[in-house]
Amino acid sequence: MKFLTKWWTVLITVTLFASLQITKPNFFQSITYSYYDFLQGEKEKELVDNIVLVNIDEKAIQKEGQYPWPRDIIAKYINNGPADSLYVMNIVYSEPDRFGKDEELAQAFLNKAVVLSSAPTTQLSDGVGNFVGVSTFGEQNEQWTFKFPGLLYPIDQLSYAAFGVGATVAIPDQPTGVVRRAPLVINANGVQYPSLALDTARVYTGEPSYQMKVGTNGIEWVRIGRQDPITTDSFSQLPIAFWNEFETVSILDPLPAGKVLIFGVTAEGYSNPVPTPTGAQYPHQVQGHLIHTLLSGVQIQRPDWIAVAELSSLVLVGLIILGLVYVAPTALAGLASLALIASSIGISYYWWMSDILFFDVTLLSLCAFLVFAQSSFNKYYITFKEKQLIKKQFSTYLDPRQVYLLQKDPSLLKLGGERKNMSFLFMDICGFTPVSEHYKNNDDPEGLVELINMYLGRMTEIILNNGGTIDKYMGDCIMAFWNAPLPCEDHADKAVDAAIEISEAADELIKELEEQGLPRIDVGIGINTGDCIVGNMGSSTRFDYSVIGDAVNLGARLEGQTRNYDGVRVLLSQFTAGSSTRRSYKRVDRIKVKGKEELIDIYTV
């Protein structure tokens, strides 16, 4: 856990998501597609006035009988239709009519502008027909078009009568199986053919030919005659805009004039709907969306720079959130992270709605969320371990309220060594030897331990209640200090307050022991104030939070001096008396303590 919760482990997460952004495994590609489909559904529906879907529906089957019909029936409806409409047959006539009615249909085609469908197949390795070829600029490399071994092409009698023939093909995106784009050019049986939508657009615009630009990274654009180039992906695929609404009529209804009429079968059991970003649609509906995408010039944009922008944004947002979590409070970092994610999604949504530019923020959002979660957990875990360490270090010699303050703000604790002005208290039990002999004579060492623990326990509680820190127990002696690890401005007064309360508690304890018939014991207390070094002292494997310095030693010497003055329990140095502001003190003597040359004035309360 110590290794896994290092801050730099979050960089591994960012790097992982960056690699996923580049490689896009199927699972994450599915998430991207779901977001793309959501954006398609968010576009306001556009009513298309120049394309009409003509359905061979249940009513038509009931009237005309079993489908496929004899081709003179289709001819009848085309002959009865307006002369100025463009008839797009999303029906493949690759075999002669079993009823021998191909002539009637061909005659109908000769009188109208008709575009027929061909169908690439993987089950045959032949098939060719008359078509408008695609001239290619750049590298003549067939690897950049979808290849099929065969093509189901309309019979010559019908294809010669038509204005154009195009292949009906759409490659579903994997792993979702949803059609979101379609190739404009395919390769079947070694020959390049235009798609049905592309040939329909050519006939509609009155252009005679196509051009295709191929570069080192694949197909760059396809152009119809002198029209503006149509930017595609490397395989000539064009993203389809699915937010269109078409007028729909039955083939039995009067067909509208001056429109692109797309014929398709909707009767149950004859045609399978195709999954699209906006739901299942019949194949001729999909062709309608693709044809309108071509004719309208509306293009869903994925420029070359967008992939770099997505990757850079993912890394940048991840690093910003990582920094925020470690330098700012968690709540603020959380709000800032949410703001970053929301801003990224908002920018993506705005670009889509205003420019139809697809900027994928799915992996960015996932990365940002996980980076925040991982960073927050790491920070929480480290803080939790710090609090545990503080509790372990200080719970035995600090008041629980002080331990809580340290856990809440570990910066109050400066580990290592720090020079500070502090006050020190040493308390020792006087008359301990007679008490010890009493318990020894009564063969009761446990009783002696119980007495000492009770005595030290009460004194410890007094010190902690006055904000002191218990440094250590030395037999029947307590060493304590103030102004570390928590700051205490009136540390001299606090130390004297504790000494007075200890003295009062000692009186109560003396009375209790006398009532039990035990020898009298008393206390001696020495207090000094001065500079010292405070911090963790010891080895790398075992250490204690303690103090060292000349001022500490003087406090210990003063405790020993209490035995030299009758009726004096508390002795404090001139330094403590000078630092204390709440009390007045009585000068006891001017002495030279062991280890020091200068004379020290000592006081009592």
Phi, psi and omega per residue, in radians:
M1 nan -0.656 3.125
K2 -1.053 -0.657 3.131
F3 -1.307 -0.762 -3.050
L4 -1.211 -0.397 -3.086
T5 -1.717 0.229 3.021
K6 -1.165 2.580 -3.090
W7 -1.067 -0.583 -3.063
W8 -1.280 -0.223 3.064
T9 -1.148 -0.424 3.087
V10 -1.150 -0.531 3.095
L11 -1.090 -0.545 3.090
I12 -1.119 -0.713 3.104
T13 -1.089 -0.786 3.121
V14 -1.075 -0.751 3.128
T15 -1.106 -0.703 3.112
L16 -1.064 -0.805 -3.136
F17 -1.183 -0.578 3.077
A18 -1.098 -0.718 3.109
S19 -1.185 -0.619 3.087
L20 -1.175 -0.612 3.105
Q21 -1.102 -0.576 -3.128
I22 -1.398 -0.801 -3.024
T23 -1.519 -0.531 3.139
K24 0.824 1.246 3.011
P25 -1.027 2.877 -2.999
N26 -0.939 -0.758 -3.080
F27 -1.064 -0.811 -3.114
F28 -1.302 -0.512 3.050
Q29 -1.130 -0.629 3.098
S30 -1.101 -0.686 3.116
I31 -1.123 -0.752 3.100
T32 -1.053 -0.775 3.136
Y33 -1.098 -0.657 3.130
S34 -1.091 -0.712 3.095
Y35 -1.162 -0.720 3.105
Y36 -1.055 -0.768 3.130
D37 -1.125 -0.664 3.090
F38 -1.052 -0.773 3.141
L39 -1.140 -0.661 3.078
Q40 -1.035 -0.722 3.135
G41 -1.235 -0.365 -3.126
E42 -1.396 -0.324 -3.138
K43 -1.170 2.453 3.106
E44 -1.145 2.349 -3.111
K45 -1.091 2.385 -3.140
E46 -1.962 2.111 3.129
L47 -1.374 2.070 -3.102
V48 -1.615 2.172 -3.053
D49 -1.757 -0.156 -3.088
N50 -1.878 0.022 3.120
I51 -2.198 2.285 3.132
V52 -2.218 2.341 3.091
L53 -1.590 2.194 -3.140
V54 -1.876 2.005 -3.018
N55 -1.720 2.271 2.888
I56 -1.543 1.632 -2.928
D57 -1.850 -2.983 -3.095
E58 -1.088 -0.670 3.127
K59 -1.078 -0.701 -3.139
A60 -1.168 -0.674 3.120
I61 -1.121 -0.719 3.123
Q62 -1.089 -0.631 -3.090
K63 -1.380 -0.805 -2.977
E64 -1.674 -0.228 3.095
G65 1.692 -2.960 -3.032
Q66 -0.914 2.446 3.130
Y67 -1.858 2.497 0.069
P68 -1.223 2.479 3.121
W69 -1.355 2.781 2.867
P70 -1.002 2.498 -2.944
R71 -1.272 -0.195 3.047
D72 -1.240 -0.375 3.094
I73 -1.218 -0.795 3.070
I74 -1.069 -0.723 3.127
A75 -1.021 -0.693 -3.138
K76 -1.014 -0.816 -3.097
Y77 -1.229 -0.565 3.107
I78 -1.243 -0.711 3.114
N79 -1.091 -0.610 -3.125
N80 -1.398 -0.175 -3.114
G81 -1.404 2.908 -3.123
P82 -1.142 2.607 -3.081
A83 -1.366 -0.376 -3.047
D84 -1.695 0.214 3.073
S85 -1.679 2.753 3.088
L86 -1.792 2.132 -3.042
Y87 -1.722 1.989 -3.141
V88 -1.911 1.999 -3.059
M89 -1.703 1.795 3.076
N90 -1.454 0.789 -3.128
I91 -2.354 2.304 -3.075
V92 -1.649 2.129 3.107
Y93 -1.860 1.178 -3.040
S94 -1.600 -0.092 3.084
E95 -2.227 2.656 3.076
P96 -1.070 2.623 3.132
D97 -1.167 2.283 -3.115
R98 -1.179 -0.278 3.117
F99 -1.717 0.022 3.098
G100 1.242 0.542 -3.070
K101 -1.855 0.381 -3.124
D102 -1.163 -0.569 -3.126
E103 -1.088 -0.766 3.131
E104 -1.054 -0.715 -3.128
L105 -1.228 -0.700 3.110
A106 -1.063 -0.716 3.106
Q107 -1.101 -0.662 3.098
A108 -1.127 -0.679 3.129
F109 -1.138 -0.639 -3.101
L110 -1.127 -0.421 -3.088
N111 -1.618 -0.094 -3.090
K112 -2.368 2.872 3.028
A113 -1.496 1.978 -3.021
V114 -2.227 2.418 2.991
V115 -2.084 2.195 -3.097
L116 -1.763 2.875 -3.128
S117 -1.844 2.469 2.893
S118 -2.038 2.854 -3.074
A119 -2.340 2.003 3.049
P120 -1.140 2.563 -3.086
T121 -2.430 2.656 3.056
T122 -1.796 0.040 -3.073
Q123 -1.715 -0.242 3.119
L124 -2.185 2.780 3.113
S125 -2.172 0.604 3.088
D126 -2.547 -2.994 3.141
G127 1.901 2.152 3.087
V128 -2.741 2.720 -3.132
G129 -2.720 3.109 3.080
N130 -1.339 2.351 -3.070
F131 -2.769 2.880 3.050
V132 -1.513 2.091 -3.065
G133 -1.282 2.872 3.141
V134 -1.953 1.983 3.084
S135 -1.419 2.391 -3.024
T136 -1.989 2.322 3.044
F137 -1.853 2.471 3.128
G138 1.692 -2.623 -3.069
E139 -1.247 2.201 3.117
Q140 -1.444 1.342 -3.043
N141 -2.141 2.024 -3.070
E142 -1.328 -0.090 -3.106
Q143 -1.190 -0.271 -3.063
W144 -1.626 0.172 3.013
T145 -2.158 2.611 3.075
F146 -1.176 2.324 -3.042
K147 -1.902 2.409 3.057
F148 -2.302 2.450 -3.109
P149 -1.227 -0.426 -3.081
G150 -2.477 3.000 -3.121
L151 -2.536 2.218 3.007
L152 -1.500 1.877 -3.012
Y153 -1.945 2.529 3.104
P154 -0.983 2.550 3.139
I155 -1.038 2.659 -3.039
D156 -0.979 -0.685 -3.077
Q157 -1.018 -0.594 -3.125
L158 -1.571 -0.713 -3.073
S159 -1.167 -0.575 3.107
Y160 -1.204 -0.416 -3.126
A161 -1.516 -0.191 -3.067
A162 -1.602 2.766 3.076
F163 -1.372 -0.412 -3.109
G164 -2.904 2.796 3.090
V165 -2.394 2.283 3.124
G166 -2.385 2.672 -3.092
A167 -1.444 2.359 3.063
T168 -1.673 1.828 -3.139
V169 -2.616 2.404 3.019
A170 -2.486 2.258 -3.086
I171 -1.663 1.909 -3.141
P172 -1.084 2.451 3.085
D173 -1.232 2.398 3.103
Q174 -1.762 2.501 0.162
P175 -1.675 0.185 -2.989
T176 -1.441 -0.429 -3.109
G177 1.279 0.336 -3.122
V178 -1.770 2.413 3.107
V179 -1.495 2.023 3.121
R180 -2.102 -0.226 -3.096
R181 -2.709 2.897 -3.125
A182 -2.569 2.524 3.112
P183 -1.297 2.503 3.091
L184 -1.549 -0.373 3.126
V185 -2.377 2.400 3.073
I186 -2.233 2.948 3.085
N187 -2.101 2.050 3.129
A188 -2.238 2.200 3.130
N189 0.973 0.611 3.084
G190 1.431 0.107 -3.091
V191 -2.144 2.452 3.126
Q192 -1.531 2.257 -3.120
Y193 -2.146 2.540 3.032
P194 -1.355 2.742 3.067
S195 -1.339 2.891 3.117
L196 -1.047 -0.738 -3.133
A197 -1.142 -0.715 -3.120
L198 -1.152 -0.747 -3.130
D199 -1.229 -0.577 3.060
T200 -1.103 -0.772 3.115
A201 -1.104 -0.650 3.111
R202 -1.106 -0.825 -3.130
V203 -1.133 -0.703 -3.107
Y204 -1.107 -0.683 -3.112
T205 -1.544 -0.091 3.108
G206 1.301 0.354 -3.139
E207 -1.518 2.662 -3.064
P208 -1.659 -0.258 -2.940
S209 -2.686 3.138 3.094
Y210 -2.278 2.717 2.935
Q211 -2.321 2.606 3.125
M212 -2.368 2.232 -3.138
K213 -1.740 2.156 -3.128
V214 -2.065 2.251 3.095
G215 -1.991 -2.988 -3.109
T216 -1.143 -0.447 -3.131
N217 -1.794 0.280 3.076
G218 2.014 -2.915 -3.118
I219 -1.221 2.323 -3.116
E220 -1.759 -0.726 3.105
W221 -2.779 2.808 3.034
V222 -2.189 2.429 -3.108
R223 -2.278 2.453 3.070
I224 -1.716 1.929 3.112
G225 0.943 -2.123 -3.129
R226 -1.745 0.190 3.124
Q227 -1.230 2.944 3.091
D228 -1.147 2.534 3.116
P229 -1.060 2.560 3.100
I230 -1.851 1.971 -3.120
T231 -1.266 2.281 3.138
T232 -2.215 3.128 2.996
D233 -1.445 -3.023 -3.043
S234 -1.109 -0.330 -3.092
F235 -1.939 0.398 3.107
S236 1.198 0.285 -3.139
Q237 -1.394 2.396 3.124
L238 -1.985 2.190 3.047
P239 -1.076 2.377 -3.073
I240 -1.681 2.324 3.036
A241 -1.488 2.036 -3.039
F242 -1.825 0.346 -3.098
W243 -1.756 0.465 -3.120
N244 -1.660 2.637 3.003
E245 -2.105 2.190 -3.091
F246 -1.898 2.602 2.946
E247 -1.225 2.380 -3.104
T248 -2.146 2.290 3.103
V249 -2.301 2.745 2.996
S250 -1.440 2.657 3.108
I251 -1.099 -0.328 3.104
L252 -1.339 -0.362 -3.104
D253 -1.396 2.793 3.020
P254 -1.071 2.300 -3.089
L255 -1.476 2.361 -3.087
P256 -1.229 2.649 -3.110
A257 -1.596 2.684 3.051
G258 1.173 0.473 -3.093
K259 -2.129 2.881 2.930
V260 -1.565 1.946 -3.080
L261 -1.736 2.028 -3.109
I262 -1.850 1.998 -3.079
F263 -1.579 2.379 3.081
G264 -2.777 2.834 -3.083
V265 -1.679 2.234 3.070
T266 -2.098 -0.052 3.111
A267 -1.076 2.463 -3.058
E268 -1.041 2.349 3.056
G269 1.562 -0.150 -3.096
Y270 -1.807 -0.318 -3.105
S271 -2.587 2.387 -3.127
N272 -1.681 2.190 3.073
P273 -1.063 2.678 -3.088
V274 -1.879 2.297 3.077
P275 -1.175 2.288 3.109
T276 -2.336 2.971 3.136
P277 -1.035 -0.419 -3.122
T278 -1.911 0.364 3.101
G279 1.962 3.041 -3.115
A280 -1.235 2.368 -3.138
Q281 -2.427 2.676 3.111
Y282 -1.246 2.677 -3.072
P283 -0.945 -0.683 -3.118
H284 -1.278 -0.379 2.996
Q285 -1.182 -0.756 3.104
V286 -1.063 -0.736 3.102
Q287 -1.102 -0.597 3.102
G288 -1.105 -0.778 3.110
H289 -1.095 -0.728 -3.105
L290 -1.189 -0.739 3.123
I291 -1.104 -0.750 3.136
H292 -1.170 -0.624 3.080
T293 -1.034 -0.707 3.122
L294 -1.223 -0.815 -3.043
L295 -1.245 -0.590 -3.078
S296 -1.388 -0.348 -3.077
G297 1.362 0.044 3.094
V298 -1.293 2.164 -3.127
Q299 -2.233 2.262 3.011
I300 -1.278 2.100 -2.952
Q301 -1.639 2.343 2.960
R302 -2.425 1.255 -3.107
P303 -1.105 2.889 -3.060
D304 -1.046 -0.599 -3.060
W305 -1.305 -0.229 -2.994
I306 -1.165 -0.637 3.141
A307 -1.130 -0.709 3.100
V308 -1.138 -0.713 3.136
A309 -1.121 -0.705 3.124
E310 -1.116 -0.776 -3.141
L311 -1.143 -0.796 -3.124
S312 -1.116 -0.716 3.141
S313 -1.122 -0.705 3.126
L314 -1.048 -0.853 -3.116
V315 -1.138 -0.770 -3.095
L316 -1.117 -0.817 -3.140
V317 -1.111 -0.718 3.105
G318 -1.046 -0.775 -3.133
L319 -1.201 -0.665 3.119
I320 -1.096 -0.781 -3.139
I321 -1.146 -0.685 3.077
L322 -1.008 -0.829 3.128
G323 -1.126 -0.712 -3.124
L324 -1.074 -0.769 -3.090
V325 -1.083 -0.657 -3.046
Y326 -1.507 -0.297 -3.112
V327 -1.943 -0.264 -3.077
A328 -2.082 2.785 3.032
P329 -1.000 2.607 -3.034
T330 -1.012 -0.749 -3.120
A331 -1.089 -0.784 3.129
L332 -1.140 -0.728 3.114
A333 -1.103 -0.667 3.109
G334 -1.116 -0.779 3.110
L335 -1.118 -0.741 3.126
A336 -1.117 -0.687 3.124
S337 -1.138 -0.760 3.087
L338 -1.067 -0.687 3.124
A339 -1.116 -0.702 3.111
L340 -1.116 -0.794 -3.139
I341 -1.116 -0.801 -3.134
A342 -1.103 -0.679 3.120
S343 -1.120 -0.733 3.126
S344 -1.091 -0.783 3.124
I345 -1.141 -0.698 3.133
G346 -1.096 -0.744 3.100
I347 -1.098 -0.763 3.121
S348 -1.060 -0.766 -3.126
Y349 -1.140 -0.716 -3.135
Y350 -1.127 -0.802 3.135
W351 -1.051 -0.666 3.137
W352 -1.167 -0.849 -3.058
M353 -1.225 -0.548 -3.080
S354 -1.611 -0.708 -3.033
D355 -2.103 0.041 -3.056
I356 0.912 0.741 3.098
L357 -1.845 2.146 -3.101
F358 -1.589 1.904 3.082
F359 -1.950 1.918 -3.022
D360 -1.369 2.084 3.135
V361 -2.040 0.259 -3.092
T362 -1.175 -0.897 3.133
L363 -1.214 -0.588 3.062
L364 -1.033 -0.799 -3.123
S365 -1.148 -0.759 3.108
L366 -1.095 -0.768 3.134
C367 -1.077 -0.816 -3.124
A368 -1.054 -0.755 -3.139
F369 -1.110 -0.811 -3.104
L370 -1.229 -0.612 3.082
V371 -1.104 -0.759 3.106
F372 -1.105 -0.787 -3.122
A373 -1.103 -0.811 -3.126
Q374 -1.152 -0.781 -3.136
S375 -1.112 -0.741 -3.141
S376 -1.127 -0.709 3.109
F377 -1.125 -0.776 3.115
N378 -1.018 -0.807 -3.124
K379 -1.116 -0.747 3.131
Y380 -1.111 -0.754 -3.105
Y381 -1.130 -0.769 3.131
I382 -1.099 -0.760 3.115
T383 -1.097 -0.703 3.130
F384 -1.093 -0.748 3.116
K385 -1.170 -0.626 3.081
E386 -1.098 -0.734 3.139
K387 -1.148 -0.695 3.090
Q388 -1.087 -0.731 3.135
L389 -1.118 -0.762 3.122
I390 -1.085 -0.767 3.129
K391 -1.099 -0.710 3.137
K392 -1.132 -0.671 -3.082
Q393 -1.321 -0.633 -2.913
F394 -2.026 -0.172 -3.051
S395 -1.133 -0.426 -3.110
T396 -1.512 -0.258 -3.124
Y397 -2.403 0.356 2.989
L398 -2.280 2.661 3.023
D399 -1.097 2.408 -3.116
P400 -0.916 -0.577 3.119
R401 -1.154 -0.625 3.096
Q402 -1.244 -0.656 3.087
V403 -1.072 -0.710 3.128
Y404 -1.077 -0.737 3.132
L405 -1.097 -0.686 3.099
L406 -1.155 -0.701 3.124
Q407 -1.155 -0.638 -3.129
K408 -1.218 -0.636 -3.127
D409 -2.390 1.439 -3.111
P410 -1.059 -0.301 -3.138
S411 -1.147 -0.301 3.084
L412 -1.180 -0.355 -3.109
L413 -1.783 2.006 3.094
K414 -1.825 1.805 -3.098
L415 -1.345 2.813 -3.096
G416 1.783 -2.109 3.117
G417 -2.402 2.330 -3.105
E418 -2.447 2.335 3.094
R419 -1.456 2.225 -3.140
K420 -2.522 2.706 2.984
N421 -1.571 2.114 -3.004
M422 -2.428 2.959 3.031
S423 -2.046 2.509 -3.034
F424 -2.223 2.429 3.137
L425 -2.219 2.256 3.019
F426 -2.062 2.217 3.118
M427 -2.183 2.293 -3.127
D428 -2.296 2.622 3.079
I429 -1.481 2.197 3.100
C430 -1.677 2.422 -3.108
G431 1.432 0.486 -3.086
F432 -1.284 -0.546 -3.070
T433 -1.090 -0.832 3.108
P434 -1.031 -0.681 3.130
V435 -1.139 -0.728 -3.141
S436 -1.086 -0.752 3.122
E437 -1.127 -0.614 3.118
H438 -1.045 -0.826 -3.120
Y439 -1.229 -0.551 3.111
K440 -1.174 -0.770 -3.135
N441 -1.120 -0.501 3.135
N442 -1.655 0.209 3.118
D443 0.858 0.858 -3.092
D444 -2.335 1.147 3.123
P445 -1.135 -0.521 3.129
E446 -1.130 -0.629 3.123
G447 -1.109 -0.664 3.112
L448 -1.116 -0.761 3.124
V449 -1.082 -0.727 -3.142
E450 -1.099 -0.715 3.133
L451 -1.117 -0.834 -3.118
I452 -1.087 -0.758 -3.140
N453 -1.108 -0.698 3.113
M454 -1.124 -0.770 -3.126
Y455 -1.102 -0.886 -3.120
L456 -1.184 -0.564 3.129
G457 -1.082 -0.776 3.134
R458 -1.159 -0.711 -3.126
M459 -1.192 -0.650 3.115
T460 -1.097 -0.752 3.139
E461 -1.047 -0.700 3.120
I462 -1.104 -0.787 -3.135
I463 -1.084 -0.792 -3.125
L464 -1.142 -0.689 3.131
N465 -1.128 -0.409 3.114
N466 -1.690 0.300 3.044
G467 1.400 0.263 -3.136
G468 -1.501 2.862 3.087
T469 -1.997 2.192 3.080
I470 -1.355 2.043 3.117
D471 -1.393 -0.939 -3.130
K472 -2.895 2.847 2.994
Y473 -1.872 2.290 3.121
M474 -2.146 1.516 -3.060
G475 1.155 -2.014 3.136
D476 -1.744 0.354 -3.104
C477 -2.015 2.496 3.070
I478 -1.998 2.323 3.007
M479 -1.976 2.227 -3.112
A480 -2.416 2.806 3.090
F481 -2.592 2.860 -3.140
W482 -2.201 2.715 3.112
N483 1.456 0.328 2.993
A484 -2.867 2.511 -0.016
P485 -1.335 -0.276 3.097
L486 -1.607 2.486 3.131
P487 -1.177 2.517 3.142
C488 -2.568 1.798 -3.036
E489 -1.125 -0.671 -3.101
D490 -1.737 0.801 -3.026
H491 -1.120 -0.561 3.109
A492 -1.143 -0.790 3.111
D493 -1.101 -0.717 -3.138
K494 -1.080 -0.711 3.127
A495 -1.128 -0.727 3.123
V496 -1.175 -0.699 3.094
D497 -1.016 -0.773 3.131
A498 -1.097 -0.714 -3.132
A499 -1.098 -0.706 3.134
I500 -1.130 -0.757 3.140
E501 -1.157 -0.648 3.091
I502 -1.105 -0.703 3.121
S503 -1.093 -0.739 3.118
E504 -1.155 -0.701 3.109
A505 -1.151 -0.596 3.126
A506 -1.099 -0.674 3.098
D507 -1.043 -0.757 3.127
E508 -1.110 -0.754 -3.127
L509 -1.161 -0.666 3.110
I510 -1.050 -0.751 3.141
K511 -1.113 -0.749 3.138
E512 -1.091 -0.729 -3.107
L513 -1.215 -0.659 3.108
E514 -1.109 -0.653 3.104
E515 -1.137 -0.442 3.112
Q516 -1.571 0.007 3.131
G517 1.366 0.365 3.139
L518 -1.649 2.689 3.109
P519 -1.056 2.671 3.138
R520 -1.252 2.369 2.995
I521 -2.226 2.629 -3.104
D522 -2.333 -3.082 3.141
V523 -2.223 2.666 2.998
G524 -2.203 2.348 -3.043
I525 -2.258 2.256 3.056
G526 -2.083 2.358 -3.095
I527 -2.278 2.360 3.037
N528 -2.444 2.741 3.117
T529 -2.262 2.356 3.135
G530 3.036 -3.107 -3.120
D531 -1.422 2.533 3.087
C532 -2.691 3.107 3.008
I533 -1.863 2.207 -3.120
V534 -2.142 2.459 3.122
G535 2.812 -2.923 3.126
N536 -1.359 2.112 -3.127
M537 -2.033 2.445 3.084
G538 2.415 -2.690 -3.127
S539 -1.749 3.131 3.136
S540 -1.232 -0.318 -3.110
T541 -1.806 -0.370 -3.137
R542 -2.598 2.135 -3.131
F543 -2.587 2.833 3.099
D544 -2.336 2.639 3.034
Y545 -1.425 2.006 -3.008
S546 -2.633 -3.098 -3.109
V547 -2.229 2.609 3.027
I548 -2.451 2.659 3.110
G549 2.583 2.855 -3.124
D550 -1.063 -0.637 -3.140
A551 -1.123 -0.567 3.110
V552 -1.193 -0.780 -3.136
N553 -1.069 -0.658 -3.140
L554 -1.109 -0.660 3.094
G555 -1.060 -0.737 3.125
A556 -1.129 -0.693 3.133
R557 -1.107 -0.679 -3.119
L558 -1.145 -0.627 3.095
E559 -1.062 -0.707 3.119
G560 -1.172 -0.483 -3.118
Q561 -1.267 -0.308 -3.088
T562 -1.069 -0.409 -3.115
R563 -1.307 -0.210 -3.094
N564 -1.563 -0.076 -3.079
Y565 -2.287 2.053 -3.120
D566 -1.111 2.373 3.064
G567 1.318 0.138 3.137
V568 -1.933 1.995 3.078
R569 -1.661 -0.564 -3.011
V570 -2.035 2.160 3.011
L571 -2.125 2.334 3.095
L572 -2.309 2.644 -3.067
S573 -1.362 2.941 3.074
Q574 -1.084 -0.427 -3.128
F575 -1.275 -0.696 3.085
T576 -1.217 -0.771 3.137
A577 -1.049 -0.649 3.136
G578 -1.284 -0.429 -3.126
S579 -1.563 -0.350 -3.114
S580 -1.444 2.352 -3.049
T581 -2.023 -0.199 -3.014
R582 -1.665 -0.190 -3.041
R583 -2.357 2.847 2.989
S584 -1.888 2.614 -3.033
Y585 -2.215 2.722 3.141
K586 -1.824 2.215 3.103
R587 -1.258 2.239 -3.085
V588 -1.712 -0.758 -3.031
D589 -2.959 3.005 3.002
R590 -2.187 1.989 -2.944
I591 -2.267 2.925 2.991
K592 -2.069 2.012 -3.083
V593 -1.511 2.815 -3.130
K594 -1.063 2.284 3.105
G595 1.599 -0.070 3.139
K596 -2.248 2.508 -3.106
E597 -1.571 -0.639 -3.067
E598 -1.360 2.703 3.090
L599 -1.395 2.491 -3.110
I600 -2.099 2.291 2.993
D601 -1.400 2.284 3.118
I602 -2.054 2.597 -3.045
Y603 -2.313 2.873 2.962
T604 -2.309 2.924 -3.089
V605 -1.297 nan nan
